[in-house]
Amino acid sequence: MRDSEDWDLEAPELVRPYVITKGRRLPDDDKLSLITLVTAALEQGQRPSRLSPEEHRLLDICSAGYLSVAEVAGHTRLPLGVVRIVLASLTESGYLLTRPPVARARLADKELLEEVLNGLRTKFG
């Protein structure tokens, strides 16, 4: 059995993410994948003061332009799940804009790539 001192040492690590997320969990939809792009919808002066320090920090990071969820999490020392939950909350509140990433199949025109390949084969062989 553990001593009460052991519980005290672990408590901040267990409680802090719950406090930061205000007990929320990720929405069931997959709108905030690792590669979803997010940016701040409001200027810093337009933000309400009732946001938590973590929410303000994430909005500051997102003010630089569109960043992926993974990049935003990389700029913090928070667990990815916590960052995703806070970003989802900020998005629902209208403080963030999200943009789905461009699908790989839509990045390049297949016909153009085939023409380039055919041209290379003709030239080199």
N, C-alpha and C positions, 0 to 999 in steps of 0.2 A: 504494500500500500504506500502511496506517496505522502510525503509530508506536506503540510500546508504551505511551506516555503517554496516547494517545487511548483505548486499551482500559481503562486504569486509571480514567479519568474516567467511562466508561460502566458499568463493572462493578457498582457499587452499585445502579444502577437496574435492571439485568438480574437480579441475584442476589437482591435483597431480596424480591420477590414469591415467588420459588421457596422461599426460606427460611421466609417467613411461612406459606406453604401446606404446607410440609414435602414439597414435590414432588407433592402430591395434585392431582387435577383434578376438575372438577365431575362429579357423578354424571349418568348418562344421563337419569334421570327429570327432570321439570320441577317438582319440589316447591318449589323456591325461585325462583319468578319474581320480578320486581320488586315485585309487589303482594302477595306472600305475607306474612302477618303472623307475626312472631316475638316471643317473650318469654322471659325467663329462667325456668327451671324450679326453680332452687335459690336460696336466699338467699346473700348474699355470704360469710357465714361458713361455708357448707357446700361451697364450691368447693375442689377440690384445688389445691395450690400448684404442681403440675407443669404447669399451663397456661402458655402463652406470654403475654407482656405484651399482645399483640394480642388473644388470646382473652379475657383478663381485661377488656380495654377494651370489646370487643364485648358481653360479658356485662353489664358495668356499664351500657352504653347500653340493652340490652334489658331491664334491670331496671325501667325506667320504665313498663312496660306493653307492650301490643302495638304494635309499630311495623312498617311495611313494610320489606322488604329494601332498597328504594331509600332510605328515611329513615335506616336504620342506616348505609348506605354514605355518605349525605350528612353524617353526623356525624363521619366519619373522613376522613383524607386518603389512604385506600387505594383502589386501583382496584376497581371494582364486581366484577369476576371474582374477585379475591382475597377480598373480603368474602363473596361467595357460597360460595366453597370453605370458608372458615373457619366460616361459619354452618352449612353442611352437616355439617361434622365435629362441631361442638358439638351439633347436633341428634342425630346418630348416637350420640354419647356420652351423651345424656340430659340435657344441660345447658340445652337450649333446647326450647321447645314451638313448634310451627308451627300455623298455622290458615290454610286456604285462604281467599282473599278471597271475598266474597259475589258471585256472578255478577250481572251487570247485569240480566239478565232476572228475577232473583228479588228485586231491590230494591223494586220497586213492583208492586202488584197491578194487572194490566191492566184488570180490570173496574172497579175503583175509579177509575182514571184516565179510563175511558170515561164513567162516571157524572158525574164532575166536568166533563168536556168537554161532555157533553150539557146539564148544568145551566147552564154558561156560555153555550152557544148559545141556550138558552131565555131566559135573562135578558137577554142583550145582542144577541141576535139575528138 
